[in-house]
Amino acid sequence: MTRTVMCIVLKEEAEGLDYLPYPGELGQRIYDNVSKTAWQQWLGHQTMLINENRLTPIEPKARKFLEGEMEKFFFGQGSEKPEGYVDPNA
């Protein structure tokens, strides 16, 4: 049986994640409130942030930045695109 959550991003019941996607309290909040679809949206946004900001995800400063953006993406006002970002699909 599939686990469902009231997705904080989609604002509807949707299939929940199979496991904690991130360690700690933030990972638990995501597991409890974010759907698989919304998590995939975050992964795409995170990839764009890494590429546009030329981040190295293993560096502590980059990880802290990405964690803050993840918090904003799911539980804040949303994560902003970098200044001057042009969507290649537009």
GILINKA-V918436 format. One line per field, one symbol per residue. ss: DSSP state (@ for helix, = for strand, . for the rest). psi: psi as a letter, one per 40 degrees, with the letter a starting at -180 (. if undefined). burial: b if it has 24 or more other ideal C-beta (glycine too) atoms within 12 Angstrom, else e. A space follows every 10 residues. Layout:
BEGIN
ss: ???
psi: ???
burial: ???
END
This chain:
BEGIN
ss: ...====... .=====.... ...@@@@@@@ @@@.=@@@@@ @@@@@@@@@@ @@.......@ @@@@@@@@@@ @@@@@..... ..........
psi: hhhiihhdde fihihiieih eiiadddddd ddehiddddd dddddddddd ddefiheehd dddddddddd ddddeaeihi iihehhhee.
burial: eeeebebbbe eeebebbeee bbeeebeeeb bebbbbebbe bbeebbebbe eebeeeeeee eeeebbbebb bebbeeeebe eeeeeeeeee
END
